[in-house]
Amino acid sequence: MFDVTVTFDNGPEPSVTPQVLDVLARRGVRSTFFVIGNKLRSRDARACAERAHAEGHWIGNHTWTHSRPLGENPGAAAAELEIACTQAEIGALSHPDRLFRPTGGGGHLDRRLLSSEAAALLEAGGYTCVLWNAVPRDWADPEGWVATALAQLARQPWTLMALHDVPNGVLRHLDRFLAEVTERGGRLRQDFPASCLPITRGRITGPLADFVSSTSAPAARGKSASE
C-alpha cells in the first residue's frame, strides 16, 4: 500500500478543467487546484473553480501571474501582488488553511521558490505553503508523463504529485493514470505529507530556509515545529 495525493496547477482552464473534474468525480477522487489569480477574472474560469469547490476539491493559491519564481522576484510589492492579490481573488473559495503553492520554474525545489518578503507574508498571513515531491513534467511530455509519474510513485511511501491543468492534451491520460494507481494498490487521498509543508497556518513546520532566496535572510518571526 502506498499513498498518492494528486494536485493540479496553473488553471482554471475552461477547455480542460471540466473534463478533469469529470474524471475525478467518476473515480471518487478529491484533489486540490492551485489556481493562477489573474485567470479567475474570467467568468468561465471562475465558474470552473466554483464547480471544483462545490464538488469537494480544495482551491489553493498559485500566484497571480505565474511569471517567475518569487525567489527571483524579491520585494514586498511582488509578494503582495503574487500572493495577497490572488488570495483576495479566490475569496470565499479558499481553503481555511489558505493554501499557497509557489511557482517552481520547471518543478525546481530550491531557493528560487520564495523571497524573504514572500516568506514573511505567508507567515504573517497564516498561509500553508504546499510544495511537492513528484513532478512528471507533464507539460513537456503530454503523451509520456504517465510512465514517469508511475515510476516516481515507487520512490516514496506518500507522493504529492503536481500535475498541470493546461490545454496541451496532457490530461487526456488522467483517467488511465488514476486507474493504474488503484490497480497497483495505491490509496488516493486529498491531504498533504508533512514533509511538503514548510509553513503550516503561518507557522514554520519544515526547512523553510531551503526554499528562500539566499540573497536575503528568511523571515524569522514564526516558530519552528521543534520549538
Beta strands, then each sheet from edge to edge (+ up, - down):
strand 1: 2-11
strand 2: 32-35
strand 3: 58-61
strand 4: 99-100
strand 5: 128-129
strand 6: 158-164
strand 7: 186-188
strand 8: 199-200
strand 9: 203-204
sheet 1: 3+ 2+ 1+ 6+
sheet 2: 3+ 2+ 1+ 7+
sheet 3: 4+ 5+
sheet 4: 8+ 9-
end
